[in-house]
Amino acid sequence: MPVNLFHRVRPALPVDVARNRIWVRLVFVVISYGTSIFPLAAAEPSVQLKPAVDLYGDPLPEGAVARFGSVRFRHGDKIQAVAYSPDGKTIASGGRDRVILWEAATGKALASMVWETLISSSTRAGSKRQVEVGSTRGLAFTADGQRLIAIVSRPISQSSLPRLASQSSLTYAVLWDLKGRTPPSYHEMFQGISSKGWLSLAFSPDGNRLAVGTSTGDSQVLDLEESQVVTTVGAMGVLGLLFSPDGKLLTAVTPKSIDDADLTTGRKMQRLTIDRAERAVFGRTGESVWVGRVSEELWNGQVLSGDLKRWDLRTGSVVQTIKTVPDRLLSLAVSPDEQTLAICTPTNGLIFYDTATGRAGDAISSGSKVRSGVNGLAFAPDGKSLATAGGNRVRTFDVPTRRERHQLEEHVEAVCTLALAKDGKHVATAGRDGMIRTWDVSTGRALKFWATDPTTCVDALAYTPDGRHVVASEPGLVRMWDASTGNEVRRFEKKSRRTVEYINTLSPDGTLFAACWEGKNSISLYDVATGRLLREFSSRATPISQMTFAPDGRWLFSVAEKRPAGYRMPALNEVQVWDTAFGGQFCTFDIEKSFHRNAMSPDGKLLISVAEADGDEPACMKFRSTQTGTEFRERRIPKATIATFSPNGHYVAIGVENKIRLIELVTGQLVQELAGGVGSVTDLVYTPGGRRLLSAHRDGTTLVWDLSLLAESIGDRNTLWDGLASKDAAVAYRTAGMMVANPSVALAALGEKLRPAPKARTTAELVAALDDPAFTTRDVASRELRRRVEIAPEELKAALGLATSAEVRLRLNEILNAAPSPWPKLTDEELRQVRAVGVLEMISTPDARRQLKALAGGDLYALLTREARAALRRLGE
């Protein structure tokens, strides 16, 4: 059955809540070590493709032929926790939706556990609970390395908990059995841990109990064998936890004190008083604890630097103090021999300290600096390596030299955008690490790289038409580099005395750039090659927030806030369409909700906008007419974040998390799904012929997908001809793929079956048929005339002025006043013709072009003729 992805976006289902109280749930999960690394598999293709690997020997997703960069230590999204196994051979990293185990020496992924799969399996039968993706709050291995514990927090939407506090969540304790013998089992409890704030974990000496502390709420001791909470300790704001050697006492470090709790009686005793503590970590022997204190600004402007104090728990005294930078502490770790401390701060990144001398040293990396966002640090058991959890990957450092290991030719952070050269042989990528890199599309090898501003992200990227230069648009700045050397050759920057936010963008072919300078209420259009100002567009008084070029650069779209949001009144935004060739405003329309990503169809009729999430309504993709601004609500696609049209405009590729869906526009049906990318999709670009698709990902990699489907048996000509007319768009798409992969058979079949459109009736004859007594005759004539509105509107207007029949005047008025639909209703035969022209365009051999030229010579008003002529224009004929 055909799959239609266009449907209305519905709000999240309500969550069951017992007794109008916010309960936090703990689910203990035991799972074997042999779990698949990437459980979200691609839709099963009709043809088995040959397995492929990237330059580093790692497998490519099914359908991909190349990867720029590496998936080694790539988690795919933001990492919040990291831990070494006791033998130092494995690193565990936890993110918003999964935990991954890595081979420490190589960075290869060993196994993965996805929360969505496990937690949905643990809910009660018939439950309609729907939760959002959350985060991994803590990770720890047991002393024998046989089990891994993860604390997972998942928020619930506010509307799902009526009359309750807005910040509510479910927290799960997930126990992962690494021995590979225990089958998965799930146990649910109704007491749990507050997920707010930073979590600290500690195993008991026998490994059977786990202490969990939070920055808000009580600390709890969990019995891992019985899957239940055995003790609750009233200690709030816990920064670190430690069991006594006999397991009877629990020591907790809070921002103001170090306390002991008797787990037998529950009695709590204050051991030491401290001040301004922000992070704490115990030494391996348990005899001392390092406490990191936050810097503080006094009323007179004086800033007290932070420090690291080592407390001797046997004597209760401070035995060492190391001054740190005046900044917050995001994370703190101490090596097993306590000779090295590692901290990470928002401003200064990762810093190592020699505990013997107190001397500090920055981490050394050829890639981006380890900056803010590092949520976890873990030393290897031998103290020679340090792993960091930050951004979308695990980074490891050699402790004696402070140098980063596993440095490859790749982006170390997410890829923001990408651009393809006109010949389709080279691609440029811009990452959040402040680097632009160029790649060979056929081999996946890196060619050149150079740095941009590391504090900003490139908004738009393009090759010049000759392929010799790469142009990048950054906030308030447009720069051009020589693609072969990486040397900057030109920049465009407008200095201002006032601090304003500049907005600028590039045309897809790299020949034009548009900029909003001071005030953001006018648009300046420049020639990239010369920097010459071509024209200016005067917008409304409201500031412009977004700009986008059409694929051919002819039209420029801008978005401005017309009315801010008010009480019970949504914000109103105005979309303005500008003519870049002749100047002036082409049209304008209003939209209520703002959008942050958009794309335009090659014919300029459709605008895709990604609407931002609003309350319970998730982000979704919307289709609009560029002439009227009317939204086609029945074609909304939820959770989509990025889209691009195929070169012929027949298909749209849509990114939904880490999957790519190809949809036939005229039917709205899914024809192919590509999955297996590690990180969510950030950008999509088709190659000029449309046979390949490039996808940029949040994990810093880019994949090249081959969209042609090879088949062992292509079938006879009649089978192919019938397949092109299938009501199931996926069947028609596979048929077209078989024909493109076998051009000689395809050309013979289409040459036999497809003929130029015969000469149709004149406009005068069709107008006369509008007054025919037979309804069918009148209806067929109306449908034919609707298709001529764009080609010969003046001819129809003249016919309206001469018409005397009321029926004719009524129908002509309806035809002229109705905006052309981007999705006209096509018959099966017309669908086959459109798909057949697409096959000829993708084959694009001399024989295929000759067939297109023959079809283009048919009746001027026929759909087949217009499609063939459009294909020839795209092929440069």
N, C-alpha and C positions, 0 to 999 in steps of 0.2 A: 504494500500500500504506500502511496506517496506520503511523505512527511512534510507537513506545512509548519514552518517555524514562526510564521507571523501570527501572533495572537495578543490579546490584551494582557497587560501586566497586572497581576493580582497581588494584593498585600499578603504579608506573611500570616500563617495560621496562628491562632492564639496558643499559648503554652499553658498546660495545666499547672495550677499552683494550689498547694494544699493549705487550707485554713488561712488563706490570705496572708501567708508569711513567705518570705524569700528564703527558700531552702537551697543549699548548695549541695550538689550531688557528687559523690565519689564513686567512680566505676573502676574496679580493679580488672585489668585485662591481661591475660597471659597469651602470648602469641609466639609462634615458632620463629627461628632465625631465618628460615628459608623464604620469607615473604618476598614477593616481586618488588623490584626497585620502584617501578612506576606503575601503580595499579590502574591509572586511568588510561586504558588502551584505546587505540584508534578504532573507528568503526571497521568491521571486517570487510576488506575489499573483495571484489569479485575475482581478482587476479593476484596470485602470490608473487610479490616482488622479491628480487634477489636481496639478501641481507647486505648491508653496507656498513662501513665503519668510517669514523673521521680520521684526521691526521694523527691522532694519538691512540688509535686502535679501539676507541670506545664505540659501541653500536649506535647507529643512527635510527631515529624513529622510522617506521614503515612509511615509505613514500618519499623520504628525504634522500637527497643525493650528496649533500655536502653540509658541513657545519663550520662557521667561522668562530674560532675560539674553542674552549674546552668545557666539559661538564665536570671536570675533576673538582671536588670540594664545592660544587655549585648546588646550593640548597633549593634555589628557584624563587625564593621570596625572603622576606626579612627573617633573620635568625635571632632568636632571643636567648638561647642557652647552648652551652657546649660542655663536654666532659670527655676525659680520657678513660679508657678501660685500665684495670690494674696492671695488665701486662704491657701497656703502652702501644699495642698493635692496632687498636681501633679507636676512632673518635666518633662520638655521637653528637649530632647537632639537632636542635629542636626549633621549629618555626611555627607559623600561624596555623598550619594544617597537617604537619607530619614531623616525625623524627627519622633521620637517616643515619645509618652507620657507614663509616668511611674507613678504608684501609689507610692507616696513618702514613705509611711510607710513600704511597703513590697518589692518594686522593681519590681512588676508585670507589664508587658506591658499592656497598656490600648488600644492604637490605634497607627496606623502608617500611614504616608503619603510618598509615594515613588515618587521621582522626575521624574523618567523615565516615569511612567504612566501619571502623570499630565502634564509634559511639552510636551510629545509627543502628548497628546490630544489637547494641546493649539496651536500647529503649524497649519498653513494654510493647507487646503486640497490640496493634490498634491505636497506638499513640500517634497524635498528629503534631508532636513537638517539632518546631523548626527553629534552629539556632543559627547564628552567624559564625563565621570562621573566627577563632579566637587566637590564643597564643600559648606557647610552651613557657611555663613560668619557672620550671626548674628541671634539672637532669642529674642523675647520680647512678653510678654502678655500685653493686654490692661488692664486698671485699674479695669474693672469689671470682668476680667477673661473670658470673652465670646469669645475672639478672640486671635489668636496667629499669629504673623508676623514672617516670615523667609526670609532672603536674601540669595539667592542661586546663586552661580557663577559656570559657566560651561565653560571650555576652548574649543576652536576649533582648530583642527589640522592645522599646518602651511600651508600645501599644499592646504587646503580647502579655504584659503584666498590668492589667488595669488596677488603679488605686494603690499601686505599690511604688516604691522608690524607683527612680529612673535608671540608676546604675545597678543592674541586677545581672547575675551570671550563674552558670553552672560550672563547677570545677570537678575535674576527673583526675583520679590517681591511676595511671596506666602502668601496670607491671608487665614488663616484656621479658619472657623466658628465653634466654639465648642458647639454651642447650638443645633446642629443637625437638624435644620429646613430648612436651605437654600440649595437648590440643587446646585451642582457644576456649576460654570460659569467661563468663561475665557475672559479676555480683554487684548489686546495686544497694546503696545505703542512703539514708536520709539525714545524716549528719555530715558536715564537711568543713571546708576551709574557706575563709573569705578570700576571694581572688584579688582584692584590691591591694596594690602595692607590691613591693619586692618580696620574693620568696627565698627562704633558706632551707636547705635540706641537710639531714644527718642520719646515717645508719647506725643502729646499735652494733656493738662488737660482734654479736652472733649473726647479724644480718637479717634478723627476723622482724625487726621493728624499724619504723621510719618516723623521725621527728620532722614536722613541717612548721615553719614560722612565717608570719606575714608582717607587713608594716602596719596593718590595721586588723584587729581581731585577735582571738586567742590562738596560741600554738597548740598543736595536737600531735599525739603519738599514735601511729597506725600500726596495727598488727598485720603483717603481710600474709601470714599463714591463714588467719581467720577472716581477713578482709573487713576489719572493723576498727573503729577508734577505741583505744583502750584508756587513754589518759588525755585530759584537757588541762593545759597549763595557762594560767592567766598572765601571759606576757605579750604585750603589744609592742609593735615596732621592732620586731626581731631582725637583727642584721646577721647573726651567726649562731649556730647551734653545735653542741658537742656532748656526746654521751661519755660518762665516766667509764673506766676500764671494766667495771663490774656491771655496767648498764643500769645502775640504780639511780644515778643522778643525771640531770640534764642541765648543762650550762648554756645560758642564753645571753647574747650581747644585744643591748638595746641602745638607742641614741644617748641615754643618760646613765646607764648602769650595766654592770655585769652581774647576773643573778644565777643562783642555783635552785633547782626544783627537785624535790624528792619524789620520784615517780611512784613510790609505794604509798606514800601518805598524801601526795599532792601539795605538800607544804613548800612555799617559795621563800628563799632567803637571799637578801641582797649581799653580794660579796664585795663589789667595788663600785665607786661612783666615777663616772666619766662625763665628758661634755662634748656636744656638737658632733657626735659620731655619725658617720654617714655610711660606711662600709666596714665589715669586719671579717677576718679569716683566721682560723686556728692553724697553728703549726701541726706537723704530722704527729709529733709526740703528745700533743694535747697539753703541754706544760706552759705554753704561751699563746697569746692571741695578738694579732696585729689589728689596730683600729685606725681607720682613716677618718680624719676630721675635716669637715668642710670649711672653706674660707668664709670669712664674715666681714661685712662692711659696717663700720660703726656710724653713729649719728654725725660725727664730724668729718666723714668721708674717708677715714683711715680704713684700710683693708687688712684684716688679719689673715695671713697666709694659712693654708691648710697644712696639716702634718700627718705623718704616720708614726704612731706610737706602738711600741712593743711592750705588752704587759706580761709580767711573770705571774702566772696564776698561783704559784706556790707561795710567793712572798707578798703578792698584791701590790707590787710597785712597778713603775715604768722603768725599763732597763735601757731603752733606746728611743730616740726621737729623730725623725728625718723630715726636714722641711720640704713641702711640695709647692706646686704652682698655685696661685690664687684662683682656684677654679673648683667646680663641683667634681665629685668622684662618681663616675658611672660604674666602675667595676674595679675590683682589687683581687689579687692572687699572690700567693707566696710559693716559692719552689719547695720541694720536699726537704732539701737540706737547709732551707731558710737563708740561703745566701743571696737570693734575688727576689725582689718584689716587682710586680708589674701592676700599673694602674692605667686607666683610660679616663680622660677628661673631655668635655665637649669642645674645648678650644685647642688643646695641645695634643690630643690624640693619645697614642700608646707611648708610655714612658717606662723604661726599666730603671731600677734602683739597685745598686750594690749595697747590701745591708752592712757590710764590713766598713765601707767608707762613706756611705750615704750619697755617693755620686750618682747622678742621673744620666741617662743616655736614651736618645730617641731610637725608635725602630727604624731600620734601614730597608727601603723597598724601592724598586725601580718603577713600580706602579703608583697608584694613588696612596697618599698617606692614610694611616689608620686614624680616621677622624671620629667625630661624634657618632653615636649610634652603636658602639660596642657594648653589648649587654652582658657579655660573659667572657671570662678568661679562665684557662685551665692549663696547668703545667703537666707535662708528661711525668710518669712515675720516676724516671731517672733524672728529671729536672733539666734535660738538655733541650727540650722543645716546649714552645708555648703555642696554644691554639686560641684564636679569638673568634667570638661570635658577633658579627656585625655586618650590616648590609645584607647581601644575599648569598654570601659564601663564607666558608671557613678559611681562615688564613693561619698558616703555621710559621713560626720563627725559630731560628737557631739561637738559643739563649746566649751562649758565649760570644757570638759575633753580632747578635741582634739583627741579623739579616733574614729577610723573608725567603722561605723555601717555595718550590713549585711555582716559579714565576714563568709564565708562558706568554706567547704573543696573543694577547687577548685583552678585552675590556675587563677591568676588575669590578666594575659596577654595571648597572643596567644600561642597555642600549636605548637611547632616547628616540632616535630616528635614523633612517637610512635613505640612500639615494643610489639609483642605478644609472650608469653611463648609457648614452643613447644606443651604443652597439650591444649592450647587454653583457659585456665581458667583464666589467669591473663594477664594484660596488663600494660605496663609502658609508661608514657607520660612525655615529657620534654617540658617546657614552656619558653617563653622569660622572665618570672619573675625570672629565675634562680632556679627553683624548678623541681625536678623529683618526680612524684607521681605514685604509683601502685594502681590498681583497680581490683575488682572482676568483670569479664566480665558478669556473669549471673545476678548479682544484681545491678551493677553500683556503689557499695559502695567503698569508698576510704579505702585503707589498710595502706599504709605507705607513708611518704614523707621525702625528705631531700634536702638540698641546694647544688647547684653547683655554678659556678662563675656567679654572676648576671650581669657582664659586657659583657658576651659572650652568644652565643646560642649554644646548643648542636647540632652538625652536624649529628650524627648518634647514634642510640640507639639499643641495642639488649640484649636478655636474653641468658645466657649460655645454652647449651643443656640440662643440668639437671634442669634448672629453678630456681636454688638457688641464682644466682647472676645476677645483671644488669650491663651492660657495656655501658659506654657513651664516645663518641668521641667529644672532644672540640678542638679548635685551639691550636695545640702544646701539647695536653695532652689527655691521655686515662685513665679513672678511672673505677674501679670495686667496686660495693657495694653489701653487703649482702641484698637480696631482702626481707628477713623477718624482719630485724632490721634496715636497712638503714645505717649501719655502713660501712665506706670505708675500703676495705680489700687490695686493691692493686692499684698502679698507675704507669703509664709509661710516663716518661717525659725526654726529652733530653735537657739538658742545653746548651746554646750557648753564646759565647761572643758577637756575632753579633746579631743585631735586625733583625730577619727574620720572615716571615709569614709562619707558619707551616700548612701543609695540611695533614689530616689523616682521615681514614674512617674504618668502621667495616664491617665484613662479616655478612650476615643476621642471621647466627646461633650463632654469638658471639664468634667463636673460633679463628678468625684471625683478625688482624688489620694491615692496611698498612699506612705508614707514609712517607711524603716527608720532610726531615729535611733541613739542610742548602743548599742554592743554588737551591733547588727544581728541580734538574735535575736527581735525582735518587730516587728509591722507596725501602723502607725497609719493609719486611714482617715479622710479629711477631706472635708468639703463645700467645694468651691471657692468657691461664691458667698458663704458666710459665714465660712469658715475654721474652722467648728465640728468638733470631733472626734466622729465618728460611732461608731466602735468600734475595738477593738484585737484583733489576732490574736497569740496566743502561739505562737511557732515552737519548734523544737527548740533546743538550746543552741548548735548550730553556726551560724556567721554566714550570713546570706542574701546572695547575690551578684546575683540578678536578680529582677525582677518584671514581669509583663505582665497587662494587663486583657484580658478577652474583648471582642469587638466591641460587645456590648450593655452592657458594664460589670457584668454580673451576677456573673461569676467573676473571681477574681484568682489568677494563677499566680505562685508564688515558687520559686526554686531555691536550695538550701542544700547546702554540702559536708558530706556525711555521713561520708566517710572519705577522708583525703588519699592521694595516690598513694604507694606504697611499692615496695620491691624486688619485682619481678615481680608487682606487684599494682596494677591501675589505680585511679584515684580513683573514688569512688562519690558520686554526687550524688542528692539527694532533691528531687522535684518535689511541691509541695503545692498543692492547689486549695482556695481559700477562697470561701465564699458571702458576697458583699458585701451582700446584701439582708437576710439573717437572721442572719449571723454564723456562726462555726464552720468547721471544716474539712470539706470535702466528700469528698475522697479524697486519697491520696498514693501515689506510686510511685517506684522508684529507676531511675536511669540511670547508665551507667558514664562516658561522656564528657560533658564540659561543652559547652554551646553558647552562642553569643553573640547570635543573633537568633532570634526566634520569632514565630509568628502562629497564630491560632486561627480555626477555621471558624465561620460565623455560627450554626450549630446547636450549637456547643460540643462536638462529638464528636471533632474532629481537632485535633491540635497539630502544627504544623510547627516543627522546630528545625534550625538550621544548625550542624552539628557542626564544630568547629575542626579544622584539619589536624593530623594526628598521625603524625610520621615520614614514611613513604612514602605513607600514605593521605591524599589531598587532602581539602580541605573538601568536605562534601556536605550535602545537605538530606535530612532524615529525617521521616517521617510516623509519628505515634503516636496511639494511642487515649487520650483524656483520662480514661477511666474505669479502664483497667487499666495504662496506660503501655506496652503492647505496641507494638513497632515493626514496621511493615510493610516488611520489608527488601527485598522485591521492587520497592518503589516509591522507592528512593533515587535522588536526582538529584545527580550529581557537579558540582563547581565552582559550584553555586548559592550565592548570598550573601544574597538577600533574597526574600521572598515575601509575597503578600497574596491573600486570597480575594475573588472577585467577590461583590457583595451577595447574590445568591441562593445562593451556595455551590456552584454547578455547575462553576466554573472557578477555577484558581489561576494568578496571574501570577507568574513567577519571573524574577529578575534573574541572568543569567550573564554576567559581565564587562560589556560595553556592549550586550548584547542582552537582549531581553525575550521570554520564551516563555510562551504561553498554553496551558494543559493542561486538558483535560476530566477532572474528577476521577473520574467513575464508570468511565471506560475507561482512563485513564492515557495518553491519546494527545495528541500535539501538534496543536493546531488552528490556531495562527498564531504567527509570529515577527516581532518588530519590532526593527529594527536601524538603526544610523546615528548613535546618540548618541556624542558624542566621548569622554566619560569613562564609567567603569564605573558601574553603577546602585547608588545608595545607599538609595533608598526608593521605595515604590510605593503609590499610593492610587487606588482607583476612585471615580468620581463616583457619587452616590446611585443613579442609574438603571442604572449599569453599562455605559453606552454609550461612556464615555470613561475613559481611564486616564492618570494623571499619574506621571511618573518623574523622580526627582531624580538628579543625576549628580555624579560626583567633580570634573568640570571647572567646577562652580559654576552650571550651567544646570539648568532643569527643562523637560521636554517634555510636551505634551498630545497624546495619541494618540486618534484617532477609530477605535473598534473596529468600527463598522458598515461593511460592504462593499457599495458601490453596484454595481448591475448594469444593463447595457443591456437585457437580456431576463431577466425573472424566471421564465418558464416557466408551465405550466398548474398547476392545483391538484393533480392527481395526481402530477406531478413533484415539487412541493414536499412533498407528504405522504410520498412515498417517500424523499426526501432526508433528512427528519428521522429516519428509521429506519436510515440507512446505518451499516454497521459501521466505516466510515472516519470518525472523529470530525471530521476537517477538512472533509469533504464536508458533514456535518450542520451544522457551524458556519457554513460559507458559505451554506448554505440558510437557516439562521436569520437570518443577516445580511441576505440578500435580502428576507426576509419583514418584518423590522423596518424596512428602508428603504422598503417598499411596504405600509404598514399596511392599506390598503383590500383589496388582494388577499389578504393574509395572514389578515385577519379573516374574509373570505368562505370561504377554504379551511378554516380551523380550525373555523368555525361549522358547516360542512357535515360535516366528518370527525370532529370531537372531540365526544364525548357524555359526560355525567356517568356515573360508574361505577354499574352497577346494584347493587341490594341483594345483598350476599353472604350466604353461609351464616352462621348464628350460631356462636358459639364452641362451644356444646354439640354442634352438628352436626359441626363439624370435629374435635372430640375423639372423637366416635363413629367418624369416618372413619379415625382412626388404627388402628383394629382391623379394618379392611376386609381381606378376603383378597387383594385386588389390590394389588401393590406400588405401582403408579402412583398409585392413589387415596390410599394412605397417604403417599406422598412429597409429593403436591400439598397434602394437608392439613397436613403438617409445615411446608411452606414458607409457607403462609398464616398459620399460628399464630406462626411466628417474627416476622412483621411486626406481630403484635399484642402482643408482649411489652412494648414501651414504652408502648402505649396502655392495655392492660388486664392488667397483671401479676397483680393480685389475683384476677381471674376465672380465670386459668390455674392459679394456686396452689390455688384452691378445687376446680377440676376434678381436679387431681392428688390431692387428699385423698379424692375420691369414687371415683377410678378403681380398678377391680378387675383389669383385664387387665394382665399383665406388659408386653406390647408397648406399651400406652398409657402406663403409668407410665415406662417406659424413654424413650420419645420425649418426653414432657412434661418429664422431668428434664433431658434434653439441651437442650431449647428454653429452659428457665428458667435453666440454668446457663451457657449460652453468652452471652458479651457481645455486644451488638448490633454488627454490623460496619458501619463507615462506608461500606464499598463492597459493598452487597448485589449479588448477581448478578442482573442485570435481563435480561428478554427483549427482543427487538427492539421489540415493541409498547410495553413499559414505557419503554424508552429514548426512543421517539418521544413518549410522553406527557410525560416530564420535560422534554424539549427544547421541546415545544410550549407548556408552561406558562411556560418561560423567555421565549419569544417574546412571549407575551401580557403578561408582566410588564414587559418592556422597552418595548413599545408604550405601555402604561399609559394609553391614552385611555379615555373613558367607556365606549365600546363594548367595549374589551378588558377593562375591569374587570367589565362585566356578564357577559361570557363566563366570567371567573374565578369570579364568584359562583355562576353556574349549575353549574360544575364542582365547586365547594366543597360543593354540596348533595348530592353523590353518597354512596355507601356510606362510612361513617365509617372503615372499615379499609382502604379502597382506596388505593394509592399515588397515583393521580391526584387523589383528594380531598385527601389530606394535602398534596401539593405545591401545589395551588390555594389551600388555606387559608394555607399558609406565605407564598405570594406576596402574598396580600391583607394579611397582617399587616405585611409589609415595606413595602407601599404605604400603610400607615396606615389600612386599611379595617377 
